[in-house]
Amino acid sequence: MARDPGLQPERTALAWSRTALAMLVNALLLLRAGLVGDHRLLVGFGVLLLAAAAGMQGVARARGRALAGPAPVAGPPATAMVAIAAAMALCSAGALLAIAPATGPG
């Protein structure tokens, strides 16, 4: 029997690409905040998140190709999920660092 995946593989691939785009935007915002405010730590977080966004786009492309294949695919690799979770934690830490100077004590 032939597999009829419908639009699910395309939606999944697009979701991975949107996540990579969101990471890219956050990386650029961190880089801007670090460069404008002369905060080297924010620039470092921005560069790391930029690299993570590029890796995420690579995972998104690989995932899209895997889902478009004839055989069903169970899920993304565990290492990709751990890397994505670490990148999101990095993004959160960078955002907190970007906000902290503006809301710090007087």
C-alpha beads as a LAMMPS data file, in Angstrom:
LAMMPS data file: protein, C-alpha beads

106 atoms
105 bonds

1 atom types
1 bond types

-500.0 500.0 xlo xhi
-500.0 500.0 ylo yhi
-500.0 500.0 zlo zhi

Masses

1 110.0

Atoms # bond

1 1 1 0.000 0.000 0.000
2 1 1 1.357 3.438 -0.923
3 1 1 1.903 5.964 1.812
4 1 1 -0.238 9.126 1.598
5 1 1 1.404 11.628 3.935
6 1 1 -0.834 14.548 3.015
7 1 1 0.584 17.903 4.032
8 1 1 1.967 16.796 7.410
9 1 1 5.597 16.428 6.246
10 1 1 5.525 19.869 4.641
11 1 1 4.028 21.458 7.768
12 1 1 6.653 19.801 9.938
13 1 1 9.501 20.965 7.706
14 1 1 8.093 24.493 7.687
15 1 1 7.847 24.474 11.491
16 1 1 11.533 23.559 11.760
17 1 1 12.408 26.368 9.331
18 1 1 10.314 28.883 11.281
19 1 1 12.109 27.902 14.477
20 1 1 15.462 28.425 12.778
21 1 1 14.298 31.842 11.545
22 1 1 13.191 32.821 15.059
23 1 1 16.603 31.809 16.387
24 1 1 18.281 33.883 13.664
25 1 1 16.231 36.968 14.563
26 1 1 17.053 36.555 18.249
27 1 1 20.740 36.133 17.429
28 1 1 20.719 39.347 15.403
29 1 1 18.931 41.202 18.208
30 1 1 21.506 39.977 20.720
31 1 1 24.337 41.005 18.419
32 1 1 22.832 44.456 17.970
33 1 1 22.273 44.920 21.708
34 1 1 25.820 43.795 22.417
35 1 1 27.412 46.003 19.782
36 1 1 25.359 49.111 20.589
37 1 1 25.785 48.743 24.339
38 1 1 29.405 47.553 24.134
39 1 1 28.609 44.298 25.970
40 1 1 31.033 41.617 24.859
41 1 1 29.088 38.865 26.602
42 1 1 25.976 39.664 24.568
43 1 1 28.024 39.659 21.376
44 1 1 29.369 36.236 22.356
45 1 1 25.866 34.918 23.023
46 1 1 24.712 36.392 19.711
47 1 1 27.498 34.676 17.773
48 1 1 26.802 31.343 19.470
49 1 1 23.101 31.645 18.792
50 1 1 23.822 32.603 15.188
51 1 1 25.807 29.371 14.794
52 1 1 22.979 27.452 16.472
53 1 1 20.462 28.988 14.051
54 1 1 22.585 27.852 11.108
55 1 1 22.738 24.352 12.585
56 1 1 18.995 24.416 13.162
57 1 1 18.413 25.288 9.502
58 1 1 20.589 22.312 8.561
59 1 1 18.478 20.055 10.790
60 1 1 15.334 21.551 9.234
61 1 1 16.514 20.711 5.715
62 1 1 17.565 17.197 6.681
63 1 1 14.283 16.660 8.501
64 1 1 12.310 17.887 5.484
65 1 1 14.145 15.462 3.194
66 1 1 13.602 12.599 5.636
67 1 1 9.879 13.322 5.917
68 1 1 9.480 13.555 2.139
69 1 1 10.904 10.062 1.652
70 1 1 8.800 6.990 0.952
71 1 1 9.292 5.408 4.400
72 1 1 7.763 6.909 7.560
73 1 1 10.203 8.616 9.931
74 1 1 9.639 8.293 13.667
75 1 1 11.165 11.505 14.953
76 1 1 14.144 13.819 14.882
77 1 1 17.495 12.610 16.215
78 1 1 17.928 12.953 19.980
79 1 1 21.143 14.913 19.520
80 1 1 19.281 17.512 17.447
81 1 1 16.666 17.890 20.164
82 1 1 19.336 18.348 22.859
83 1 1 21.142 20.917 20.712
84 1 1 17.904 22.820 20.109
85 1 1 17.070 22.832 23.807
86 1 1 20.563 24.135 24.597
87 1 1 20.221 26.866 21.958
88 1 1 16.886 27.956 23.390
89 1 1 18.396 28.086 26.877
90 1 1 21.231 30.167 25.433
91 1 1 18.726 32.501 23.806
92 1 1 16.864 32.905 27.092
93 1 1 20.059 33.642 29.004
94 1 1 21.097 36.200 26.421
95 1 1 17.696 37.876 26.529
96 1 1 17.886 38.111 30.320
97 1 1 21.339 39.653 30.063
98 1 1 20.062 42.142 27.499
99 1 1 17.156 43.153 29.734
100 1 1 19.031 43.162 33.061
101 1 1 21.074 46.371 32.510
102 1 1 17.941 48.304 31.583
103 1 1 15.978 47.175 34.630
104 1 1 18.799 47.029 37.172
105 1 1 18.953 49.126 40.353
106 1 1 19.057 52.828 39.832

Bonds

1 1 1 2
2 1 2 3
3 1 3 4
4 1 4 5
5 1 5 6
6 1 6 7
7 1 7 8
8 1 8 9
9 1 9 10
10 1 10 11
11 1 11 12
12 1 12 13
13 1 13 14
14 1 14 15
15 1 15 16
16 1 16 17
17 1 17 18
18 1 18 19
19 1 19 20
20 1 20 21
21 1 21 22
22 1 22 23
23 1 23 24
24 1 24 25
25 1 25 26
26 1 26 27
27 1 27 28
28 1 28 29
29 1 29 30
30 1 30 31
31 1 31 32
32 1 32 33
33 1 33 34
34 1 34 35
35 1 35 36
36 1 36 37
37 1 37 38
38 1 38 39
39 1 39 40
40 1 40 41
41 1 41 42
42 1 42 43
43 1 43 44
44 1 44 45
45 1 45 46
46 1 46 47
47 1 47 48
48 1 48 49
49 1 49 50
50 1 50 51
51 1 51 52
52 1 52 53
53 1 53 54
54 1 54 55
55 1 55 56
56 1 56 57
57 1 57 58
58 1 58 59
59 1 59 60
60 1 60 61
61 1 61 62
62 1 62 63
63 1 63 64
64 1 64 65
65 1 65 66
66 1 66 67
67 1 67 68
68 1 68 69
69 1 69 70
70 1 70 71
71 1 71 72
72 1 72 73
73 1 73 74
74 1 74 75
75 1 75 76
76 1 76 77
77 1 77 78
78 1 78 79
79 1 79 80
80 1 80 81
81 1 81 82
82 1 82 83
83 1 83 84
84 1 84 85
85 1 85 86
86 1 86 87
87 1 87 88
88 1 88 89
89 1 89 90
90 1 90 91
91 1 91 92
92 1 92 93
93 1 93 94
94 1 94 95
95 1 95 96
96 1 96 97
97 1 97 98
98 1 98 99
99 1 99 100
100 1 100 101
101 1 101 102
102 1 102 103
103 1 103 104
104 1 104 105
105 1 105 106
